[in-house]
């Protein structure tokens, strides 16, 4: 897929699933392209595990249960090019 966007997708790991890095990056880029993401944007995707997502879900949403994915949009004007974080339980 060709794109004129200069998009950076950072894939970080809180689990031993590093082999998914390329697939996650490709999927995130495709989604950003499909949604006409702003030029020069950055998104962080974290691959983690159920216990980590349960802790985050409890802390930030008040729900003491696991979930497949959490998203944390960046809502500050200091860096309008940073879209936020997506955390996925693998």
Secondary structure by P-SEA (a helix, b strand, c coil): cccccbbbbbbbbccccccaaaaaaaaaaaaaaaaccccbbbbbbbbbcaaaaaaaaaaccccccccccccccccccccccccbbbbbcc
